[in-house]
């Protein structure tokens, strides 16, 4: 049975397909066990906010216990998105890594039932004390964000992961505790950040605790602290909270945080930092039942009756009762700010239960995953009523248009609606909101204050279904997504992307020149719609020239790409800077590049940013040409070496198995190569023979911790990899052996070569070195002792072995001239007699 009718300027098709199998839905999938847990949670009106610094700092055992066992509204506030961390699964660093770690956190929250918030703090890298941290972040700005989250979430209890006294090790960790304690008081003070009170109200949490810990040799727990056993078993989930902890902890794949499942008693300890005194429990003497509000005292019994009536085989039997409860919640006054928050929260929970118990499933998907402002978008909406509840579809609100209906949904009949409309020409591009504006190294810029705290953007587009269940009208929103079928993975969903007509990507992040010969720079222009014609334009820093034989671009097919080659040449006295590109189409300029991020454990992600790369002229001499590179966890060092004229061969296991490495002037192992490639232990003798016969082997940093502990040799003589580092990128570098060839051939290394470094100097320095090793540099962060483990060299036969914790993997892609000069010298150490 089909219906065709015209509504204003669009055509709506209604197709009824009887007996069709339902699709794996973007709509939430809820089973009877989930419904029972959500019903139980209706009777709890208490909340807890956990505060720490980074993705993966949260206590992944405690959050599911609080959410599922105690039925509390639970949230984690991570001050940063982890942008400055390291990446075990790919090359992404900085903003792309922060996007990955954001999605990993959201994946963890889907497992443990908690919510997720962030501040605007940018993870600028490891920090050794909170003073340094606040110097980057602007303390008041991040304090304001923490206060904002507290005032909106209104937690009864706040828990910090770390103390204010430094046992957490990282300056960000300590800073997160300092901010949480200050915000505990400031959130209740109307004179602090009063501009927020246009949108929210002050809030005083009842208590604040520190969740003490025993990490390695540091044990901050004590028997006089509050103790809670969180190792229980949840029969509705079929798992213990230790098992859930493994699942959500293992979402942090970029950090290599996969963990084993635990079962049985697990004690967590809590030290109170402020608020009403508690002796035995976090919520001691805090009323978290409906009786905390005079207007809702009878709600508990109402919900208990619904629970008693609930039948897992026939969840629709409680729909009438849920409708009545929904109306009671709607009728509550909002004069009490706390009650108003719980009113909104519980209305949302009851609506979700009504949808689940009615067996309703609905979704909206686009014909393509890309939509263009000003262009037509085709969407398909589907809805099915799989139980026996009487449901009428009253209205569908598309992206910009409405359609009135009065359609009684038959049981188990799938209804499909197809719709076309034009997006407004001013429709905003989809992009992570915190990346839409230029930002400092410590603080993201977010103009709209209502976005602060949000984990991610709302959907790029959404539709809403207006439903009548009995006599109750509900509006249910669903994101517009794209879905397709992969022959191996099955049905796949991805977010809708609202993109410009075309994007322009430069092939490399940095173009490093060590001569004045013109070099080809490739611009990849991609059409996001059919029939594009335009002209590529660019701007250059002072003293650079560029020529292009044909800058005109014609792309007939959507998704088509073309490479435009531009010859770029530095002139004597040129200034290092950025080359910026745009595509001029008519009177409009499109100047965005797109970075795509695709991993199986997170949804598809992308970033739109300015189409630009660094142009760097370096006074650089090279020696040797052929480099072998052993891949590690992921870095861009290979591309950087190619930029300055090296021929680089990726050393696969097959090439290493053959053992003939004599054709390489040097071999370099990528970051964490020995942590991520077990086969390198097998190739130890092969690599040592290569060194002994006259080759140079340069090993970039590895870690000696839970991620692939280094139990075998790396170099020809023993040394240990420590956790020592120098985080101040401005820290003085002292050359210990100025006459050493590393500082003289083929480039003379001087103090100025350590200017302009980014984020840090070095990490995971060598220690406990055998006497055969020479230490070449000394450095330290303020107030710390000098450390000589950042660069060690040993002769071995005719060749040389080098271990370095200097962060070349950050400095080379950033175009730091001195880093190129020093790295080339390390590659070029002459053979020994």
Helices and strands as residue ranges (DSSP letters): E 2-7, E 10-18, H 32-41, E 47-52, H 62-64, I 65-69, E 73-78, H 95-112, E 115-118, H 130-137, H 139-153, E 157-160, H 171-186, G 194-198, E 207-212, E 214-215, E 218-219, E 226-229, E 233-234, E 239-240, H 241-249, G 253-255, E 267-275, G 290-292, G 294-296, H 299-309, G 315-318, H 319-330, H 337-357, E 360-366, E 370-372, E 376-385, E 391-397, E 402-408, E 413-422, G 433-435, G 449-451, E 462-469, E 472-486, E 490-495, E 497-499, E 502-506, E 510-513, E 519-527, E 532-539, E 544-547, E 552-555, E 561-570, E 577-585, E 588-590, E 592-597, E 605-610, E 612-617, E 626-630, H 637-643, E 647-650, H 653-658, E 666-669, H 673-676, H 679-682, H 684-692, E 696-700, E 720-721, E 733-735, G 741-743, G 751-754, E 766-767, E 774-775, E 777-779, E 791-796, E 799-804, H 808-811, H 817-827
